[in-house]
Amino acid sequence: MAIELIPEDILPNVDRTGNHHLVEKDIADKIRPLMIASIIFYGKAFTTADGRKLKAEKNWLSDEYTSMHDYIMDVRNNFVAHGGVGDYEKSETVILLVPKNKKEIIYFPTNTRGQMNMFLSADGGADVLKHFDHAISIVNDKYHALFPRLVEIAKSRSLVFWMSAAQAGEAIQIDNFKK
């Protein structure tokens, strides 16, 4: 969706660091939250959290996707989630000296700020989308591979057991079942 918001006639400018900067503020303000959300949800799958027992692992990804993964996680850690090293955002204070007349100068301190709006590749972001699709497919495959184990666990107990559990209204922690 973020890529679709960029009109073809205003392709992002690439600076010396390889980052893309949109000069159209109204478009950048719509794209940035979508990019940040995609990084948050991507990074969430690869990090641990209390209450969530599983996380995706980098080594699940095909080799061709590991450098993009590292980049996305770096953006997550140093821009989206925490802030830190990297050229993802900047802030600079300057003082403008404005001559009022021949003897007077107006000192006008101001601040310029900037942050990345989104990340793209040379091919317009196709490899970023391909990366997300790959990561999602790996997690989906692992999720669906879990189904036979769940069926095996369900079959290991009687129907009476499951009906009693349902009537009690409490969740059954299948992690406690023998593996």
N, C-alpha and C positions, 0 to 999 in steps of 0.2 A: 504494500500500500504506500509506503514511504517513497519508494522508487517511482511509483506512478504519479506522485505529486510533483515531481520535477518536470517542468515543461522542457521539451527537447531544445528549445531555443535559448534556455539559460542553464546549460550544463554546469555543474559545479566547477569552481576554479580549484586547481591543485597547487598547493604551495610547495616549498622546498622540502618539507617533511613527508610529502605524499598525502597529507590530509586534504580533505575537500571542504571548501568554504562556500556556502551559498550567500550571495550578496542580497538576495531577496528575503528580507526579514520575515515577511508574512508567511512565506513558504517554509523557511527554516524553522519558524515557531510551530508549524504543524508537523514537520518531519522529525524534529528532535525528540518529542515524547514517544513517537513510534519506535525510533531507533533505541532509545533508552529502555523501553518496555521489552523489546526483543532481546536486548542484552541481559536484562534482569531475569527473564524467564529462562533464557539459555543457561546463564551462569548458575541459576538456582538448581538446575538439574545436575550440575557437576560439583556442587558443594554440599556439605553436611549441615543438618539442622536438627535440633531436638524434636523428637516426635516423628521424624521421617527416617526410616531405617535404611533406605536404599539411596544410592546416588549413581549417576552415570560416571563412567571412567574414561579418561582421555584415550587409554589404550583400546577402547572399544571402536574408536574411529579408524577408518582406513588411513594409511600413511599420508595420502594426498591431502587430508583434511587437518592434520595436526598443527601446521603453522597457522592456519586460519583460526583454529581453536585457541592457540596461544595468544593470538592477537585479540580475539574477542574477550578472553579472560583478562588480558592486560587492560583493555578499555574498561571492563567491568570493575576491576580492582583499583585502577588509578584515575577513573573519571566518574563512572556511574555510581559505584557503591561507596567509595571512600575519598577519592581525590589523592593525588600524590605525584609521582614522577610521570613524565611524558609530556607531549605537546598537545594534549587534549583540550586544555583551557589555559587562558592567560588573563592577567589583569595588569594594567600599567597605568601609573599616575604620572601625569605631565602637568606643567604649568605653562599656560599660554601667556605670553607677554604682548599685550595689545596697547599700542601707543594711543593715548587719548589726545595728546597734543605734543608739542616739541619738548615739554619738560615733564610730562606725566605719563606714567605707564600703568595700565590696569593689569593686575596679576590675577589670572583666572585659572585656578587649579581644576583639573578635570580627570576623569578616569575612563580608560577604554578597556572594555572587557570583551572576551570572545571565547567561544567553546565550539567544539565540533558539533555538527548537526547530524551527520550520519557518516557511515563508512561505506565506500563503494570500491569496486575493483575497476580495472581498466576496461572491462567489458560491460560496464554499466550496472554492476552489482549481481550479475548472474551467478558468479562463484560463491558469493555470500549466501544467496538463496539456496544454491545447490548444497552448501555446507549445512545450513539449517535443516534442509530436507533429509540429508544423510544422517545427521544426529537424531532427528525425530524418528527415522525409520529404524535405526539401531535400537533405540529405547522401546519402540513399539514391538520389535521382534522379541526383545528380552521379556517384555510384558506378556506377550502372547505365549511365549515359551513357558511361562509360569502357570498357565491354565491347566495343563495335565497334572502338575503337582497339586494344585488346589482341588482338582477332582479326586485325586488319590487320597488326599487328606479327608475330604468330605465322605468318601466311601469307607474310610477307616473307622467311622463312627456310625452308630445306628440311627435310623430315622427318629426314634424316640429321643435320642440325645439332642439332635438338631431341633426337634419340635420343642423340647424343654428349654433349650437355649433361647429360642425365638420367643417363647412365652415369658421368659425371665427378662427379656428386653435388654440384655447386656451383650456386648460384643465378645466374641470368642477370639482369643489371641492364638492364632495358629502357629506363631513362632515357637510356642511351647510344645507343639507336637513333635514327635520324633521325625528326624529327617531321613 
